[in-house]
């Protein structure tokens, strides 16, 4: 059998569902052909007569699946460092938003930015992720809140995948906030009118252009109601797009249950999700995406119901939530440490959360997230003695080499 590339003398954490973090100790090998894994296992099990155009000696290093950041707002204009100062002085998320800051501030800067400027601004953030072994990144829109800028953001996100060796998946988050020009004396009527625009104008145009892989919404008191969110989900379904949800971040608005009802790929944040919501996610197979960076940055006190998720078999992923206002973070390694220290996740839950379960949260577990034959050969090769080091260390990047689609 002829391989394009084979990585030899490695230790492998496959993250396969049937074995979890169970590892294949050295000497093990991974072989790729046409960008896909064709062998992952002990070297003694390699087929007789194998050969490879390129052989890489891993010298006993560990290999994991390439990391997956399944929730980012990587493309945006401007920054919100001044809001950080306000928050330190005691201002709340809601107070900043109602004073014209928050999402509205980023909307203004993003609308003023060209597509080239958006790409140039996002690339350094993306590069930080890639340097830590990330091979797939989800990028949301949601800072345009008008048809033109939302499309520009998604085109910029697509271009990131042309500028760098990385898989980019895009999510339309038009229902992120009410744009400044849509404010009215009757908030409910204003939001209903904007949701109609999202569903009837923006989403069909973006779907026709193939710019969105999924649709998201922010279901919260300061954003949109469950009924308004359901209208967005119904519109997404009409265009064959899966849905995701910013759910139960600041209050228990039963967003997790709504996400489960619509068989969403994921419900994200979920700090205020209750037992019924956790059970609903588990039954639906909807992934709970935990975002400890936002929890930390906002100095929240309400933690996601981790034990409830465990009781109900709810899958848990971890992501950076990289954004300018509430989680200006570009490190999945730090995200894992936060998941362990703040939310008390196990090492196995953290590693699965940025590989297998993050892939599941994007609807891509059939292609990425574990080291198995037939999947894309996306690898992270590490200078570590045990996988726990990826979770336990702070400010230390042990990546030796990143492989995307076999290269």
GIDA-V437377 format. One record per helix or strand. SS is the DSSP state (A for helix, B for strand). FROM is the first residue (numbers start at 0). LEN is the number of residues. If there is no record, write none. Layout:
ss;from;len
SS;FROM;LEN
SS;FROM;LEN
This chain:
ss;from;len
B;1;12
B;22;11
B;35;7
A;42;3
B;50;7
B;61;4
B;66;3
A;80;8
A;92;6
A;102;9
A;114;16
B;133;7
A;146;17
B;166;9
A;179;3
A;186;23
B;213;6
B;223;1
A;225;13
B;241;6
A;254;7
B;265;4
A;274;10
B;286;4
A;291;6
A;305;6
B;315;3
B;322;1
B;326;1
A;331;12
A;346;7
A;355;6
B;375;1
B;378;4
A;388;4
B;398;5
